[in-house]
Amino acid sequence: MFIRNFWLDHIENAQGEVIQMGTPVNQQNLNRIELGVFEAHVANDLNSIIARLNKDEAANNAQVIIEQELTNNDLTTVAIPATAARNAATYTVTPVLAAFTGTAAPVFVVSALTTGSFKVQAVGGTFTALTLKLILQGGIL
């Protein structure tokens, strides 16, 4: 870690006698300055990396909700909006039944995760229409 050096001026009186010996401008002192500049740049770079990691972690933990209507038990491809694009297919999708018309609610299977879409299917149940809230989380890191 850089330790600040307090430089002294070289001061002589009118007769040329040294009143205060100045700090020498030499290799050792100039290299200390170089080291301080280098350490400041490294610290700045590390702070930038940490800020980016914190931003990515927040984005990775944020939930994205997509509403999807289903009218049958067919396998349905759900596109992930460009504003919520994933970098990896390591996200989770939690289906939540938001609205339902029918006599028996199905269970839901999520499959085929890609960075831009996934598939959802209602299995079983008796319904004419339903709305799912699909909660996406992860897939950023």
N, CA and C atoms as an extended XYZ file, in Angstrom:
423
Properties=species:S:1:pos:R:3:atomname:S:1:resname:S:1:resid:I:1 pbc="F F F"
N         0.842       -1.185        0.000 N   MET     1
C         0.000        0.000        0.000 CA  MET     1
C         0.884        1.243        0.000 C   MET     1
N         0.434        2.217       -0.742 N   PHE     2
C         1.204        3.452       -0.879 CA  PHE     2
C         1.208        4.224        0.430 C   PHE     2
N         2.380        4.668        0.826 N   ILE     3
C         2.520        5.522        2.011 CA  ILE     3
C         2.964        6.890        1.519 C   ILE     3
N         2.170        7.873        1.842 N   ARG     4
C         2.436        9.221        1.358 CA  ARG     4
C         3.760        9.736        1.898 C   ARG     4
N         4.492       10.429        1.048 N   ASN     5
C         5.760       11.041        1.421 CA  ASN     5
C         5.559       12.556        1.396 C   ASN     5
N         5.921       13.223        2.455 N   PHE     6
C         5.817       14.676        2.486 CA  PHE     6
C         7.159       15.259        2.041 C   PHE     6
N         7.135       15.889        0.893 N   TRP     7
C         8.355       16.415        0.291 CA  TRP     7
C         8.731       17.729        0.972 C   TRP     7
N        10.017       17.939        1.086 N   LEU     8
C        10.529       19.163        1.690 CA  LEU     8
C        11.279       19.970        0.636 C   LEU     8
N        11.098       21.266        0.687 N   ASP     9
C        11.868       22.164       -0.183 CA  ASP     9
C        13.289       22.284        0.361 C   ASP     9
N        14.221       22.484       -0.550 N   HIS    10
C        15.604       22.763       -0.157 CA  HIS    10
C        15.693       24.268        0.070 C   HIS    10
N        16.062       24.672        1.292 N   ILE    11
C        16.068       26.097        1.637 CA  ILE    11
C        17.475       26.495        2.094 C   ILE    11
N        17.964       27.559        1.488 N   GLU    12
C        19.259       28.129        1.883 CA  GLU    12
C        19.027       29.591        2.232 C   GLU    12
N        19.846       30.096        3.156 N   ASN    13
C        19.747       31.521        3.484 CA  ASN    13
C        20.563       32.329        2.479 C   ASN    13
N        20.653       33.639        2.682 N   ALA    14
C        21.344       34.524        1.747 CA  ALA    14
C        22.832       34.201        1.628 C   ALA    14
N        23.409       33.610        2.658 N   GLN    15
C        24.826       33.266        2.618 CA  GLN    15
C        25.066       31.893        1.990 C   GLN    15
N        23.994       31.187        1.581 N   GLY    16
C        24.144       29.886        0.953 CA  GLY    16
C        24.196       28.722        1.937 C   GLY    16
N        23.928       29.025        3.224 N   GLU    17
C        23.902       27.952        4.223 CA  GLU    17
C        22.565       27.206        4.106 C   GLU    17
N        22.636       25.899        4.225 N   VAL    18
C        21.421       25.082        4.125 CA  VAL    18
C        20.643       25.199        5.424 C   VAL    18
N        19.411       25.678        5.292 N   ILE    19
C        18.523       25.775        6.454 CA  ILE    19
C        17.674       24.513        6.544 C   ILE    19
N        17.275       24.032        5.412 N   GLN    20
C        16.493       22.780        5.372 CA  GLN    20
C        16.956       21.972        4.174 C   GLN    20
N        17.298       20.726        4.431 N   MET    21
C        17.686       19.819        3.362 CA  MET    21
C        16.414       19.374        2.642 C   MET    21
N        16.353       19.546        1.359 N   GLY    22
C        15.171       19.156        0.591 CA  GLY    22
C        15.129       17.653        0.332 C   GLY    22
N        13.965       17.190       -0.013 N   THR    23
C        13.801       15.777       -0.380 CA  THR    23
C        14.450       15.568       -1.743 C   THR    23
N        15.327       14.595       -1.855 N   PRO    24
C        16.013       14.415       -3.137 CA  PRO    24
C        15.068       13.866       -4.212 C   PRO    24
N        15.232       14.396       -5.427 N   VAL    25
C        14.529       13.857       -6.584 CA  VAL    25
C        15.464       12.802       -7.164 C   VAL    25
N        15.179       11.545       -6.807 N   ASN    26
C        16.067       10.459       -7.220 CA  ASN    26
C        15.247        9.243       -7.622 C   ASN    26
N        15.939        8.197       -8.028 N   GLN    27
C        15.275        6.975       -8.501 CA  GLN    27
C        14.329        6.412       -7.447 C   GLN    27
N        14.788        6.343       -6.219 N   GLN    28
C        13.959        5.759       -5.161 CA  GLN    28
C        12.652        6.536       -4.976 C   GLN    28
N        12.727        7.844       -4.895 N   ASN    29
C        11.522        8.643       -4.674 CA  ASN    29
C        10.611        8.667       -5.900 C   ASN    29
N        11.211        8.746       -7.083 N   LEU    30
C        10.383        8.734       -8.292 CA  LEU    30
C         9.702        7.382       -8.479 C   LEU    30
N        10.384        6.291       -8.143 N   ASN    31
C         9.754        4.961       -8.234 CA  ASN    31
C         8.625        4.801       -7.223 C   ASN    31
N         8.731        5.455       -6.079 N   ARG    32
C         7.623        5.446       -5.104 CA  ARG    32
C         6.379        6.088       -5.723 C   ARG    32
N         6.597        7.199       -6.455 N   ILE    33
C         5.475        7.872       -7.115 CA  ILE    33
C         4.853        6.941       -8.151 C   ILE    33
N         5.701        6.290       -8.952 N   GLU    34
C         5.208        5.346       -9.960 CA  GLU    34
C         4.397        4.225       -9.308 C   GLU    34
N         4.890        3.714       -8.193 N   LEU    35
C         4.179        2.646       -7.478 CA  LEU    35
C         2.818        3.140       -6.994 C   LEU    35
N         2.772        4.352       -6.491 N   GLY    36
C         1.502        4.911       -6.025 CA  GLY    36
C         0.493        5.055       -7.152 C   GLY    36
N         0.948        5.514       -8.313 N   VAL    37
C         0.056        5.650       -9.473 CA  VAL    37
C        -0.437        4.271       -9.898 C   VAL    37
N         0.472        3.292       -9.941 N   PHE    38
C         0.092        1.923      -10.318 CA  PHE    38
C        -0.941        1.353       -9.350 C   PHE    38
N        -0.687        1.490       -8.041 N   GLU    39
C        -1.628        0.965       -7.048 CA  GLU    39
C        -2.999        1.638       -7.163 C   GLU    39
N        -3.022        2.925       -7.464 N   ALA    40
C        -4.302        3.620       -7.625 CA  ALA    40
C        -5.072        3.059       -8.815 C   ALA    40
N        -4.369        2.775       -9.901 N   HIS    41
C        -5.033        2.194      -11.077 CA  HIS    41
C        -5.553        0.788      -10.785 C   HIS    41
N        -4.777       -0.009      -10.078 N   VAL    42
C        -5.217       -1.364       -9.721 CA  VAL    42
C        -6.450       -1.289       -8.836 C   VAL    42
N        -6.429       -0.397       -7.846 N   ALA    43
C        -7.585       -0.251       -6.957 CA  ALA    43
C        -8.825        0.168       -7.739 C   ALA    43
N        -8.653        1.092       -8.686 N   ASN    44
C        -9.774        1.530       -9.513 CA  ASN    44
C       -10.311        0.380      -10.361 C   ASN    44
N        -9.406       -0.400      -10.959 N   ASP    45
C        -9.835       -1.550      -11.771 CA  ASP    45
C       -10.588       -2.567      -10.925 C   ASP    45
N       -10.090       -2.842       -9.723 N   LEU    46
C       -10.778       -3.795       -8.840 CA  LEU    46
C       -12.160       -3.286       -8.450 C   LEU    46
N       -12.267       -1.993       -8.177 N   ASN    47
C       -13.579       -1.425       -7.845 CA  ASN    47
C       -14.543       -1.555       -9.016 C   ASN    47
N       -14.054       -1.365      -10.240 N   SER    48
C       -14.906       -1.525      -11.424 CA  SER    48
C       -15.368       -2.970      -11.576 C   SER    48
N       -14.470       -3.907      -11.355 N   ILE    49
C       -14.823       -5.333      -11.448 CA  ILE    49
C       -15.859       -5.692      -10.395 C   ILE    49
N       -15.662       -5.242       -9.174 N   ILE    50
C       -16.606       -5.538       -8.093 CA  ILE    50
C       -17.973       -4.937       -8.397 C   ILE    50
N       -17.994       -3.704       -8.910 N   ALA    51
C       -19.274       -3.067       -9.258 CA  ALA    51
C       -19.990       -3.860      -10.344 C   ALA    51
N       -19.248       -4.338      -11.344 N   ARG    52
C       -19.865       -5.128      -12.421 CA  ARG    52
C       -20.400       -6.453      -11.899 C   ARG    52
N       -19.631       -7.114      -11.029 N   LEU    53
C       -20.100       -8.377      -10.445 CA  LEU    53
C       -21.358       -8.163       -9.606 C   LEU    53
N       -21.392       -7.078       -8.838 N   ASN    54
C       -22.583       -6.779       -8.034 CA  ASN    54
C       -23.791       -6.512       -8.928 C   ASN    54
N       -23.575       -5.798      -10.028 N   LYS    55
C       -24.669       -5.521      -10.971 CA  LYS    55
C       -25.169       -6.822      -11.598 C   LYS    55
N       -24.237       -7.687      -12.016 N   ASP    56
C       -24.623       -8.962      -12.617 CA  ASP    56
C       -25.355       -9.850      -11.612 C   ASP    56
N       -24.884       -9.849      -10.365 N   GLU    57
C       -25.546      -10.671       -9.347 CA  GLU    57
C       -26.966      -10.170       -9.084 C   GLU    57
N       -27.139       -8.859       -9.040 N   ALA    58
C       -28.485       -8.294       -8.847 CA  ALA    58
C       -29.393       -8.677      -10.011 C   ALA    58
N       -28.863       -8.592      -11.229 N   ALA    59
C       -29.659       -8.974      -12.408 CA  ALA    59
C       -29.979      -10.462      -12.379 C   ALA    59
N       -29.035      -11.265      -11.936 N   ASN    60
C       -29.235      -12.715      -11.876 CA  ASN    60
C       -30.309      -13.077      -10.847 C   ASN    60
N       -30.362      -12.317       -9.758 N   ASN    61
C       -31.337      -12.595       -8.696 CA  ASN    61
C       -32.701      -11.961       -8.944 C   ASN    61
N       -32.763      -11.018       -9.877 N   ALA    62
C       -34.034      -10.348      -10.170 CA  ALA    62
C       -35.004      -11.324      -10.835 C   ALA    62
N       -36.265      -11.168      -10.507 N   GLN    63
C       -37.292      -12.018      -11.102 CA  GLN    63
C       -37.940      -11.305      -12.288 C   GLN    63
N       -38.162      -12.066      -13.344 N   VAL    64
C       -38.870      -11.577      -14.518 CA  VAL    64
C       -40.162      -12.368      -14.605 C   VAL    64
N       -41.275      -11.681      -14.750 N   ILE    65
C       -42.568      -12.360      -14.819 CA  ILE    65
C       -43.127      -12.238      -16.238 C   ILE    65
N       -43.443      -13.391      -16.820 N   ILE    66
C       -44.042      -13.450      -18.156 CA  ILE    66
C       -45.425      -14.063      -18.005 C   ILE    66
N       -46.439      -13.401      -18.541 N   GLU    67
C       -47.782      -13.975      -18.518 CA  GLU    67
C       -48.007      -14.752      -19.813 C   GLU    67
N       -48.582      -15.936      -19.669 N   GLN    68
C       -48.828      -16.793      -20.835 CA  GLN    68
C       -50.202      -17.432      -20.686 C   GLN    68
N       -50.989      -17.328      -21.742 N   GLU    69
C       -52.300      -17.976      -21.740 CA  GLU    69
C       -52.196      -19.327      -22.416 C   GLU    69
N       -52.886      -20.313      -21.859 N   LEU    70
C       -52.967      -21.652      -22.443 CA  LEU    70
C       -54.439      -22.015      -22.599 C   LEU    70
N       -54.760      -22.675      -23.712 N   THR    71
C       -56.140      -23.117      -23.922 CA  THR    71
C       -56.230      -24.630      -24.090 C   THR    71
N       -55.071      -25.302      -24.067 N   ASN    72
C       -55.066      -26.758      -24.188 CA  ASN    72
C       -53.781      -27.317      -23.579 C   ASN    72
N       -53.593      -28.620      -23.712 N   ASN    73
C       -52.438      -29.275      -23.114 CA  ASN    73
C       -51.235      -29.365      -24.066 C   ASN    73
N       -51.282      -28.648      -25.169 N   ASP    74
C       -50.169      -28.692      -26.117 CA  ASP    74
C       -48.914      -28.064      -25.514 C   ASP    74
N       -47.762      -28.529      -25.968 N   LEU    75
C       -46.482      -27.945      -25.596 CA  LEU    75
C       -46.403      -26.553      -26.219 C   LEU    75
N       -46.169      -25.535      -25.398 N   THR    76
C       -46.168      -24.148      -25.863 CA  THR    76
C       -44.788      -23.541      -25.681 C   THR    76
N       -44.277      -22.921      -26.742 N   THR    77
C       -43.005      -22.218      -26.648 CA  THR    77
C       -43.262      -20.809      -26.144 C   THR    77
N       -42.519      -20.418      -25.124 N   VAL    78
C       -42.642      -19.083      -24.543 CA  VAL    78
C       -41.360      -18.318      -24.839 C   VAL    78
N       -41.482      -17.201      -25.531 N   ALA    79
C       -40.315      -16.365      -25.846 CA  ALA    79
C       -39.991      -15.482      -24.652 C   ALA    79
N       -38.716      -15.374      -24.365 N   ILE    80
C       -38.257      -14.463      -23.311 CA  ILE    80
C       -38.083      -13.089      -23.960 C   ILE    80
N       -38.702      -12.051      -23.405 N   PRO    81
C       -38.572      -10.713      -24.005 CA  PRO    81
C       -37.103      -10.286      -24.094 C   PRO    81
N       -36.777       -9.534      -25.123 N   ALA    82
C       -35.391       -9.077      -25.316 CA  ALA    82
C       -34.890       -8.286      -24.108 C   ALA    82
N       -35.780       -7.594      -23.437 N   THR    83
C       -35.376       -6.815      -22.257 CA  THR    83
C       -35.022       -7.697      -21.072 C   THR    83
N       -35.368       -8.979      -21.147 N   ALA    84
C       -35.079       -9.917      -20.063 CA  ALA    84
C       -34.211      -11.073      -20.552 C   ALA    84
N       -33.468      -10.844      -21.632 N   ALA    85
C       -32.665      -11.906      -22.238 CA  ALA    85
C       -31.720      -12.537      -21.222 C   ALA    85
N       -31.541      -13.826      -21.347 N   ARG    86
C       -30.645      -14.587      -20.481 CA  ARG    86
C       -29.318      -14.820      -21.203 C   ARG    86
N       -28.230      -14.888      -20.471 N   ASN    87
C       -26.922      -15.200      -21.048 CA  ASN    87
C       -26.664      -16.701      -21.081 C   ASN    87
N       -27.386      -17.426      -20.246 N   ALA    88
C       -27.205      -18.877      -20.152 CA  ALA    88
C       -28.555      -19.510      -19.846 C   ALA    88
N       -28.682      -20.775      -20.203 N   ALA    89
C       -29.942      -21.490      -19.971 CA  ALA    89
C       -29.932      -22.152      -18.590 C   ALA    89
N       -29.389      -21.456      -17.620 N   THR    90
C       -29.303      -21.980      -16.249 CA  THR    90
C       -30.344      -21.343      -15.328 C   THR    90
N       -31.327      -20.682      -15.909 N   TYR    91
C       -32.359      -20.027      -15.114 CA  TYR    91
C       -33.416      -21.033      -14.670 C   TYR    91
N       -34.227      -20.620      -13.720 N   THR    92
C       -35.362      -21.432      -13.291 CA  THR    92
C       -36.644      -20.735      -13.735 C   THR    92
N       -37.657      -21.524      -13.964 N   VAL    93
C       -38.988      -20.999      -14.305 CA  VAL    93
C       -39.966      -21.611      -13.313 C   VAL    93
N       -40.666      -20.746      -12.604 N   THR    94
C       -41.679      -21.199      -11.656 CA  THR    94
C       -43.047      -20.803      -12.190 C   THR    94
N       -43.861      -21.795      -12.595 N   PRO    95
C       -45.203      -21.458      -13.092 CA  PRO    95
C       -46.171      -21.242      -11.929 C   PRO    95
N       -46.930      -20.156      -12.005 N   VAL    96
C       -47.943      -19.848      -10.992 CA  VAL    96
C       -49.258      -19.639      -11.733 C   VAL    96
N       -50.278      -20.361      -11.330 N   LEU    97
C       -51.587      -20.247      -11.960 CA  LEU    97
C       -52.226      -18.933      -11.528 C   LEU    97
N       -52.443      -18.041      -12.500 N   ALA    98
C       -52.991      -16.722      -12.202 CA  ALA    98
C       -54.497      -16.666      -12.421 C   ALA    98
N       -54.996      -17.339      -13.453 N   ALA    99
C       -56.433      -17.357      -13.747 CA  ALA    99
C       -56.749      -18.717      -14.365 C   ALA    99
N       -57.979      -19.181      -14.097 N   PHE   100
C       -58.306      -20.551      -14.500 CA  PHE   100
C       -59.795      -20.667      -14.783 C   PHE   100
N       -60.113      -21.272      -15.937 N   THR   101
C       -61.495      -21.588      -16.269 CA  THR   101
C       -61.545      -23.079      -16.565 C   THR   101
N       -62.267      -23.804      -15.744 N   GLY   102
C       -62.347      -25.244      -15.924 CA  GLY   102
C       -62.765      -25.926      -14.637 C   GLY   102
N       -62.659      -27.272      -14.618 N   THR   103
C       -63.099      -28.026      -13.443 CA  THR   103
C       -61.942      -28.619      -12.645 C   THR   103
N       -60.785      -28.809      -13.273 N   ALA   104
C       -59.637      -29.366      -12.565 CA  ALA   104
C       -58.363      -28.711      -13.098 C   ALA   104
N       -57.582      -28.156      -12.190 N   ALA   105
C       -56.349      -27.474      -12.596 CA  ALA   105
C       -55.273      -28.492      -12.965 C   ALA   105
N       -54.524      -28.233      -14.017 N   PRO   106
C       -53.435      -29.130      -14.403 CA  PRO   106
C       -52.175      -28.847      -13.586 C   PRO   106
N       -51.178      -29.678      -13.752 N   VAL   107
C       -49.831      -29.370      -13.270 CA  VAL   107
C       -49.055      -28.875      -14.485 C   VAL   107
N       -47.945      -28.229      -14.256 N   PHE   108
C       -47.203      -27.623      -15.354 CA  PHE   108
C       -45.787      -28.161      -15.405 C   PHE   108
N       -45.338      -28.433      -16.624 N   VAL   109
C       -43.984      -28.922      -16.861 CA  VAL   109
C       -43.265      -27.884      -17.718 C   VAL   109
N       -42.091      -27.478      -17.257 N   VAL   110
C       -41.263      -26.527      -18.005 CA  VAL   110
C       -40.063      -27.303      -18.529 C   VAL   110
N       -39.734      -27.091      -19.816 N   SER   111
C       -38.619      -27.826      -20.423 CA  SER   111
C       -37.950      -26.994      -21.506 C   SER   111
N       -36.907      -27.542      -22.094 N   ALA   112
C       -36.211      -26.980      -23.263 CA  ALA   112
C       -35.786      -25.532      -23.062 C   ALA   112
N       -35.126      -25.260      -21.946 N   LEU   113
C       -34.661      -23.905      -21.678 CA  LEU   113
C       -33.530      -23.526      -22.627 C   LEU   113
N       -33.668      -22.360      -23.267 N   THR   114
C       -32.596      -21.766      -24.059 CA  THR   114
C       -32.451      -20.325      -23.590 C   THR   114
N       -31.489      -19.607      -24.125 N   THR   115
C       -31.311      -18.216      -23.697 CA  THR   115
C       -32.440      -17.302      -24.165 C   THR   115
N       -33.212      -17.747      -25.168 N   GLY   116
C       -34.278      -16.900      -25.699 CA  GLY   116
C       -35.684      -17.419      -25.524 C   GLY   116
N       -35.829      -18.663      -25.056 N   SER   117
C       -37.176      -19.219      -24.905 CA  SER   117
C       -37.135      -20.477      -24.043 C   SER   117
N       -38.324      -20.974      -23.742 N   PHE   118
C       -38.487      -22.253      -23.054 CA  PHE   118
C       -39.859      -22.782      -23.431 C   PHE   118
N       -40.137      -24.006      -23.033 N   LYS   119
C       -41.432      -24.604      -23.342 CA  LYS   119
C       -42.172      -24.888      -22.034 C   LYS   119
N       -43.486      -24.754      -22.090 N   VAL   120
C       -44.333      -25.061      -20.941 CA  VAL   120
C       -45.511      -25.894      -21.439 C   VAL   120
N       -45.928      -26.824      -20.611 N   GLN   121
C       -47.055      -27.678      -20.969 CA  GLN   121
C       -47.912      -27.923      -19.735 C   GLN   121
N       -49.231      -27.819      -19.941 N   ALA   122
C       -50.189      -28.182      -18.899 CA  ALA   122
C       -50.439      -29.677      -19.022 C   ALA   122
N       -50.298      -30.382      -17.913 N   VAL   123
C       -50.474      -31.831      -17.924 CA  VAL   123
C       -51.668      -32.174      -17.037 C   VAL   123
N       -52.620      -32.909      -17.629 N   GLY   124
C       -53.815      -33.290      -16.881 CA  GLY   124
C       -54.748      -32.110      -16.727 C   GLY   124
N       -55.662      -32.247      -15.825 N   GLY   125
C       -56.614      -31.175      -15.577 CA  GLY   125
C       -57.661      -31.071      -16.660 C   GLY   125
N       -58.708      -30.335      -16.342 N   THR   126
C       -59.776      -30.067      -17.289 CA  THR   126
C       -60.007      -28.561      -17.281 C   THR   126
N       -59.662      -27.930      -18.379 N   PHE   127
C       -59.778      -26.476      -18.429 CA  PHE   127
C       -60.050      -26.034      -19.861 C   PHE   127
N       -60.613      -24.833      -19.972 N   THR   128
C       -60.825      -24.246      -21.297 CA  THR   128
C       -59.864      -23.086      -21.516 C   THR   128
N       -59.432      -22.489      -20.448 N   ALA   129
C       -58.460      -21.391      -20.553 CA  ALA   129
C       -57.788      -21.191      -19.209 C   ALA   129
N       -56.542      -20.793      -19.268 N   LEU   130
C       -55.843      -20.439      -18.030 CA  LEU   130
C       -54.739      -19.447      -18.358 C   LEU   130
N       -54.377      -18.695      -17.342 N   THR   131
C       -53.273      -17.745      -17.464 CA  THR   131
C       -52.217      -18.116      -16.435 C   THR   131
N       -51.006      -18.237      -16.924 N   LEU   132
C       -49.868      -18.538      -16.053 CA  LEU   132
C       -49.022      -17.292      -15.875 C   LEU   132
N       -48.502      -17.130      -14.677 N   LYS   133
C       -47.418      -16.186      -14.459 CA  LYS   133
C       -46.176      -17.053      -14.349 C   LYS   133
N       -45.262      -16.882      -15.275 N   LEU   134
C       -44.035      -17.662      -15.317 CA  LEU   134
C       -42.917      -16.792      -14.768 C   LEU   134
N       -42.386      -17.189      -13.631 N   ILE   135
C       -41.371      -16.378      -12.946 CA  ILE   135
C       -39.989      -16.930      -13.295 C   ILE   135
N       -39.206      -16.109      -14.008 N   LEU   136
C       -37.853      -16.488      -14.397 CA  LEU   136
C       -36.866      -15.876      -13.408 C   LEU   136
N       -35.860      -16.663      -13.068 N   GLN   137
C       -34.788      -16.152      -12.208 CA  GLN   137
C       -33.493      -16.839      -12.575 C   GLN   137
N       -32.417      -16.063      -12.659 N   GLY   138
C       -31.098      -16.615      -12.967 CA  GLY   138
C       -30.785      -16.541      -14.450 C   GLY   138
N       -29.712      -17.240      -14.835 N   GLY   139
C       -29.317      -17.289      -16.233 CA  GLY   139
C       -28.526      -16.093      -16.720 C   GLY   139
N       -28.110      -15.213      -15.811 N   ILE   140
C       -27.341      -14.029      -16.211 CA  ILE   140
C       -25.849      -14.292      -16.074 C   ILE   140
N       -25.452      -14.934      -15.001 N   LEU   141
C       -24.021      -15.159      -14.750 CA  LEU   141
C       -23.516      -16.333      -15.529 C   LEU   141
